[in-house]
Every structure is written in structure tokens, then in C-alpha cells.
Amino acid sequence: MQPPLVSVRSSAVFPLRSVTFTLFLIVGFLATGAASVRQELVCSPFPVRFGSIVIGQSETLPVVLTNTTPGRVTISALNSGLAAFSVDGLKFPLTLESGNSVSFNVTFTPTTTGWQGEAVSIASSLAPRSFCTGVEGRGVTNQYLTPNPVAVGFGNVKVGTTSTLPMTLTNSGPYYIELSQEQTSGTGFAISGLNLPRFLGPSQSVKFNVLFTPQSVGAVTGSVDLTSTGLSIPLTGTGTGTSTGQLTMTPTALNYGNVDVGATATQTVTMSATGVSVTISSAASNNSQFALEGVSFPVTIAAGQSASFNVGFTPKTSGTQSGSLSFATTAPNSPSVESTSGVGVVPQYTVGLSWNASTSPNITGYNVYRAVYASSCGSYSKVNSSLNPNTTYTDSAIATGVTYCYATTAVNSSKEESGYSNQAQVVIP
């Protein structure tokens, strides 16, 4: 009787793994329930919209390029087929590791009126040309989006307090203007009440507030940039008085989720100083499974500036773990405390087998046999409790760190059983 031809695929419940062995059969490790990953170079945003830009003027927007493939990709060029859209900010050739991202800029400089659109393409080791993102914008002869006032001056504002001034944007043009993105620059400046994206019709206005909360004594300049239109509104203000340094942390809690026992997951906490500079003299963890990575103290953070620190979680046992990191600082709210939590997990594996149906007549089902491999495949034992009518089987009664051999047999209606199929080996991590 003709035995079936078997192949094996094993799946790890925790965490995501993907290992492929090319032998007489195919063995792979896949995380149960894991979503498929787009294996390509991905650009964001998609598309890049510039709105209305006065002819001869330019507007620049950032684009993030991410390598979602499982391997390293070498990028040799990024370009647009339309002269009005230029791409810069990267040096080629550029090697991008799996999961990593880089930023580049797209600049729109219209030379004619009307809507213009094009694509940014990528030349890489994946393909001589692939699509990155679309770019679009409108060239206009006048800037129809007008601010009132045209510049915002806050004057003197005490450090740590907030001053608020109103701002109105009016569309004086003959067609709708899309307000899709806003960016505020300058330490202490912010806006409120401008809900984007939105369209502003002819003669319509929108009101919002500009806020200034000085972080230190001295003059500050900035701007509110409506990046989709090219409009920039200058901001000025001066922080006055004396202040005491304060230290804030973002986020205030780190949750690592599930992490393999013995592995390390890393998250970042950002500390920001306001008022005057703050010095961090030391840090202590009440749980050794949570630890700062690569930090030497003391660390001084200037007023209005930030510093980022990596915190690693290395579970030693399975189960939920929690702790906290305490930072001794010169700020009056010292110590600053960051709470931490995570779950240590031991990976659980299943082995999925599949095989070609036997070509012999009157086959009613199959048996699955397993052996432990040492220097060779040992004695086989049947693992299915009843005759398997399908050409697939999942074995969950396995142990980590063991190599197994598998084979199948075919059984006909006369209960005659074939010899073993080809042997398949699988290593459980």
C-alpha cells in the first residue's frame, strides 16, 4: 500500500516566531493567531497632501519610510516624476533593517496654477521601482487663507502660567481650502479649538486659541504652521519671574505585556524639565526584573528640554510582574516614580503536520507516529487515539528543547496499514 508524503509545520503560542527549514519536507514556526505582515517598503502618510501653495513658494512635509520585510533592504533612490515635487533628506545607498524606519522630505514648489499630483517611487534591492506614496497639491496665484492677527505677540508671561489669545482664519478665495495638518513650533506654544481635518468654504472663518506657557525666563519665538496650505503665523513671547524646576515623565507607567522568560523587552520613558534645569542624580528599581539600560548618572536636563531612557523587562519566572523605578532629582517633586508591569510567559508549542493523500484505493484514514530523536529517530509510538480521516494533524503533547521525528501510515477499508511515510524532523526551541 502506498504511504502518504508528509510535511510538518509547528506553531508557537507565545511569542511570534518564523523559522523555515528546507529539507525533503518543510518545517516552520508560526505564532498562533498572528496577523500576516506586509512584506514591503511602506510610506506614511498616504497620500501626502499639500493643499494650496502660492506659485514660486515651497512647502515641505515629512514622510516616514518603514521596512516591513523580514530582512535587510538596500534603497538606492527615491524620486518623483513631476518637477514640482522634490524628494530629499536621505543619502543613498541606504540600508534599512527589518522593522526600522527613516524620514525624508517631500517639497512642493508649484510653477503653474491648478491641482497637481504624482507618485514618489522607490528603487531598492526588492525591485527596480516600487510605489511609495502619492503626492498632491494645488498651485495658486494668491494665498487665500488669511489669519487675524497676522502675528501673535504675548508679551511678558510669568513662567509656569498660561496666556491665551484668539486667532481667526478666513478663506477669502473662490474655492474650498482643506485644513488637514497643523504644526506648532517654539517651546511653550500650543493651540486649542482647531479641529482638523476640515474644509473651509469661500468667505468662511474658523476661530481657535493660541496658548503660551513659558518654561523658563527669556524670550521665545515660534509659529503656527498650517502645513497643508503653506501658511505660517509667527509667535513671540517672553517668560518672566523666577521659577522652580519641575520634572515630568511620559508615560507615567510602562506595561510590557507578554515577554518570554529569559528574554528582554525594552520601552522608553521621556523626562522633561520645566522652569529651570533639573539634575537626576540616581535611579533605583524595587524589582530586578525591571532595569534602566545604558545610563550613567548624574544627568542634567535643561529647562524646556527632554531626555529619554530605556527600561528593560527581563522576566525570570512566568506570571505577572510589577515594580517601580524611583529617580532622585533636584526637582521639588523628587523622587519621580515610574511604575512598571509585565507578564513572563513560557512559550507553548504545537506541531502541525500535513501530508499528501495516499494513492492506494479504499483508504479510510491515517495514523500518526512520533519518536524522540537522539542520534537517530528512536522507536515510534502512535499519537492519534482514533483513525484520522484527514490529511492534517496537530500534536500538542510535546516538550520544549526536544527534537521529534514524525511519520504517517495509511489504513484501508480492510484495516490494512501501510508502511511509514517519509520521516520528518522538527526541533522544538
N, C-alpha and C positions, 0 to 999 in steps of 0.2 A: 504494500500500500504506500502511496506517495505521501511523505510527511510534508507539513507546511514549511514555508520560509518565513523566519521570524525576525522582527526588528524590535528594539527596545527604546523607550523614552521614559526617563524618570523625572518626577516633579517635586520641587521643594516647596513646602507650605510657607516657610519663612526662611530667608528673605528671597528677593528676586535673584535668580541665577540663570545663566545661559551658557552651557558648555556643550560643544558638539564634537563627537568622535567619529571619524570616517574610517570604518573598517568594512567587513563584509556586510555589516548592518550599521544603523545609525543610532547613536545614544545621545540624548540631550537632557539637560536640566532646565526646567521651566517653572516659574513660580505659579502656583495655583491661583487662578482668577486674575492674573496680571494682565493689564491692558496692553495692546500692541503699540509699538513705538514707531513713529515715522522716522525712517532711516534716510534723512536728507539734511540739507542745509536750509534752515528756516530763518526768515527775516521778519522782524516786527518793528513798527506797526505794518499792517497790511490792509489797504494801501497807505501810502504817505500822501496826505492832503495838505497843500499849501494855502488854499484859499486864494484871495485876490492880492496880487503884488503889483505895485506900480512899475511900469516898464523902465528898465535901467537899474532898478533896485534889486536887492537879493534877500532871500530868506533861507536860513539853514535849519534843518531838522535832523535829529539823531535817529539812527536805525541800528537795531541790535541784531547781529547775525549769530545764530546758535548752531552748533554741530550736534544733531540728534542721531547721527550714525553711531554704531558700536565701536568705531575705530577712528584713527587719526586721518584728517583730511588736509591736503595742501591746497591753498587758494592762490591762484596766480593773477586774477584780475577781477575787478568789479567795475561795471560801466553801464552807461545809459546810451540809448541810441539817438537821443534828442539833445542838441547842444544846450538847450535851456536848462537841462538838469545835469549837474555835475556831481561826481562822487569823489570824496577824498577822506583822509583821516587814517588810512591804513598803508603799510608798506608791504610790498609783495616781493617774493613769495611769502605767504603767511601760513604757518602750520597751526591747525586748531585741533586740540584733543577732543575726544568724545565727551559731550556734555558741557564743554566750555563755550563761552560767548565773547564776542568782541563788538565794539561800537564803531560805526563810521558815520559820516555826514553826507546828506544829500542837499545840494543848494539849488534853488530855483531862481533863475535870472531871466525873466521874460523879455523878449525883444519885440513881440507883437501882441496885440490885444486878443482876447478870447481865451477859451479853455484849451489847455494843452495837456496831453497825457502820454506816458511812455512807461517802459519797464526797465528795472535795474536787473541785469543778468550777472551770473557768477561763472567764472571759468575756474575749474578745480580738478583735482585728481579723480573726482567722481564722474565728471562729464565736462566736455569742452565748453558747453554753455548750458546753464540751467536758470530757471526763473527765480528771482529773489523776491521782489515786491513791485507793485505798481506805484508810480508817482504821478501826481496830477496837480494842476494849479491854473489860475486864471491871470492873464496879463491885463492890466487896466491902465488907463491914462491918468487917473486920479485916485487918491486914497479916500474912499467914500466913508470910511469908518472914522468918525471924529470924536475925541474924548473931551470932556468938560469936567475939570480943568485939563489943560494940555500937559501940565506937570503938577505933581503933588509935593508940597513942602510942609513938613510937620513942625519945623522949628525945634525948640527945646522940649524934650520929654524926659522925665525922670526915669533913670534905669529901673527896670522891673515893673513899670506901669505901662499901660497901653493907651495910645491915642488913635482915634478913629475919624477918618474923613470920607465924605461921599464922593463917588465918581459916577459919571453918566457917559455911556457910549451911544452915539446916534448914527444911523445909516442914512447918509444924505444922497445916496446913489439911486439908480433906477432899477436895481435888481436885488435879490436877496443875498445877504452875506452870511456865510457859515462861520460861526464861532465854535471851533472844535477843540482847541487846546490853549492853555494859559500857563505861563511860567513866571514866577516872581523871583527876582534876584535881590541880593542885599540882605545882610544879617539883620533880623528883627522885623522885616517887612512881610506882610501877608495880605490876602484878600478874603472877603466873605460875601456870600449872597450872589455870586456869579455862577449859576448852574450850567455847566457845559456837558455835552454839546448842545447847541441851539442855533436856530436861524433867525436873523434879524431882517425883517422886511423893509422896503423903502419907507423912509420917514419914521421908522420905529426906533425906540430907545430902550436901553436896559440900564438899570441902576445897581450898583454894588458898593461895598465899602473897602477902603484900603486901611490897613492897620499897621501901626509901628510900635513895637515893644523893644526898646533898645536893650541890648545885652551887656553893654559896657559904656563907659564915658567916652564921648568923642563923636565926630561927625560920621555919618553913614550915607552912602549913596546906593541906589538900586533902580529897579524898573519893573513894571508890569508889562509882559510881552504877550500879545495875542498872536501866537506863533503861526496860526493858520491864515492870518491876514497881513502880517508884516508890521503891525502897529506896535510901537514901544512907547510907554508912558514913563518918563523919568520920575524917580522918587528921591527925596532927600530928608534927612532928619538928624538931630543931634541928641545923644544921650547925656544927661547931666546928673550931678549929685554923686554921692558915694554909694557903694553897694557891697554886699557880701556875696562871695562866690557860692553858687549852688551847683549841685551835680545831679543830673537826671540820667536814667538808664532806659534804653529801648532795646528789646521788650523788657518788661519787668519780671517775666517768667519764661523759662526755657523748657519746652516739652519735646522730648526726643522721639516719642512713640516707641515702636518696637525696634530693638537693636540686638543683634546676635551676641550671645555670651562670649566674651573674649575679644570682640570687635570694638572699634571706636567710632562713634558718630560725633560730628563737630557742628556747633552752632555759634553764631556771633552775637555778642551784646555790644551796643554802642553807648558810650558815655559822653554826655555833653555838659560843658561848663557855661554858666551864665554869671553875669555881674563882674567878677574878676576871675583870674586863673585859679584852678583847683589842682592840687597835687595829690595823687594816690600813692600812699606810702607802702601799702602791703595788701594782700588778699589771703583769705583763709576759707577752706571748704570743710563743712562738717560731715561730708561723705566722700571718701577717697575715690569713689567711682565717678565723681564729677570733679574735673580739674582744669585750671587755666593752662593754655598751651603757649609756650614761647614768649612769656612776658618777663621782663626784668623791671623791678621797681627801684626807685620811685619813678612815676610817670606824671608829668605836668601837662594839663590841658589848658590852653589859653582861653580866655573869655570869648564866647561865641564860636568856639571850635569843638570838635568831637574826636574821640579816639575809639577804635574798635578792638575788641578782644575775643579770641576764640576760646570756647569752653568745650571740652571733650567729655563724652559719656562712655565709659568702658564698663559694662555690667560684668560682674564676676559670677553672679548666680542668676537663675531665672526668677521672674516675678517683678512686681512694681518696685521701683526705687525712687527715693526723693531726697532732697537735700537743699543746701543753700550756700551761696558764696557771699562772704562779707568783705567789703572793701573799706579799709581805713583811709580817710581823706582829710583834707584841710577844710572841707565844707562843713557848715553847722549841722547838716543832716547826716553826718558821719555816725556810724558806718552805713554805707549804702549796701543793701542786701538784694541779691538776685536769687529767686527760688528756681529750683531745677527738679525735673522729674523725667522718668523714662521707664521702659519695661524691658528687662532682659529676657530673651527668648532662646530656646534651644531649637534649631531647625528640625523639622519633621519631614521625612521624605516618603514618597511613594514611587514605585516603579511601574510605569505604564508599558505594556507590551502590545504589539500588533503583529500580525503575520498574514501572509497570503493564504487564501483558502486552498486546501488540498485538491488536487485534480482527480483524485480517485473517486469512483462512483459511490453513492449511498452513504456519504459522510453525514453523521448525525451530530457531531460535536468534537471538542478538543480538550485535552488535558494539558495542564501547565506544570512543569517540573523546575525545581530550583536546587542549586548546590552552592556551597561556600567555596570560593576559590582561594587556595593557598599557593602552592607552586603549580597546581593544575586544578581543573574542576573536580570537586570531590563527588561523593555519592549523591545522586539526585533523589529528591522527595517530591511527591505531588503536592501542590499547594491549593488547588481548587477542590472544594468539598463535593461538588457535583459536576457532571459533564457540562462544559462551557459551550453553548450553541453558537457563540460569536467568535470573531477573529481578533478580539481585543480582550485584555485582562489587566486589572490594576492590583498590584501587590503592595499592601501597606504594612505587612508584618516583617519589617526589615530594621536593621540597626545601622547607626552611623559608623563610619570608619571600616566598613566591610565591603569586600568585592564579591559579587554574586555571579553565578552562571545560570542562564535560563535556556530551556528548550521546550518545545511543544510536541505533542503527538496528535494524530487524527484517529477518530474512532468511527467505524461504520455501523450500519443498522444490525449487523450480526455481532456487534460488540467486539469486533476485532480491532486491535490497536496497532498503529504503525510504529516504526522506529522513531527515534528522536529526530527532530529537525536540526538545522544548524545550531550551534551553541552561540549565545550572546552573553557578553560580559558587561557589567555595569559596576562602577565604583561609587559607593555612597560616601560623600565627604565626611 
